[in-house]
Amino acid sequence: MYRSVYDTRFFVEYFYSSDKGVLEKTRKELETMKHKFVSTIVVHELYRLSLEKEGRNAARMRTDLLKSHLKVVDVDVRIATQAAELRHKYRIPMGDSMMAATSQMLKAPCVTDDPHIVGISEVKTRWIR
């Protein structure tokens, strides 16, 4: 496996976990994965979370870091319509359906432990162990 799509929950652990083992696993994950993708939805969610927790400078720094080390995937018409299909079928939140559709369209596993995404049979997921 050499490509992955990263969900917001991964970056919550990466930036905010107090568990040294989890921090090491998230860092190693990003160092070893060759093709790393992140949805604009994650950029939005991480910026908002960082803005609330640490302020605008930290939010900008974190999203700049994402943009410089991962390929940001915009939500286009294909992803939006597939997300709507998944949202309808699984009755999940819009952001989760966008993440799932992004992963599905890229044919790459989504690194998440979000039960809304993990429960989608059309999307492969994995989590840091």
Buried (B, 14 or more C-beta within 10 A) or exposed (E): EEBBBBBBBBBBBBBEBEEEEBBEBBEEBBEEBEEBBBBBBBBBBBBEBBBEEBEEEBBEEBBEBBEEEBEEBEBEEEBBEBBBBBBEEBEBEEBBBBBBBBBBBBEBBBBBBBEBBBEBEEBBBBBBE
